[in-house]
Amino acid sequence: QVQLVESGGGLVQPGGSLRLSCAASGIIFSMYRMNWYRQAPGKQRELVAGIISGGKTNYADSVKGRFTISRDNAKNTVYLQMNSLKLEDTAVYYCNAYLAALSYDYWGQGTQVTVSS
């Protein structure tokens, strides 16, 4: 059974930082591209950042220079370090594991990030 369990969300003031974690089980973690998506109220889910096993990353333009995605294949965990948070970063953040070769696509339950003064 595949599980992706996010943690680390919460309430933070503008300019603050949070670190999200996503622990995966039931998959061969190192084979998967790991992504963080987010969905704000009334908006479509959007890709925030992604990382492949070798470490190559990509980011949405809106978070470049502020967010950093990383992974620890030994711990089956992917992280999202979020700095200089803005009001518009408020959303539910979802962890995603994707294996293109077999079209395997798994999602976590999401963790709420609220940026507010």
CORTA-V491978 format. One record per helix or strand of 3 or more residues. SS is the DSSP state (A for helix, B for strand). FROM is the first residue (numbers start at 0). TO is the last residue. If there is no record, write none. Layout:
# CORTA-V491978
SS;FROM;TO / SS;FROM;TO
This chain:
# CORTA-V491978
B;2;6 / B;9;11 / B;17;24 / A;28;30 / B;32;38 / B;45;50 / B;56;58 / B;66;71 / B;76;81 / A;86;88 / B;90;98 / A;99;101 / B;103;106 / B;110;114
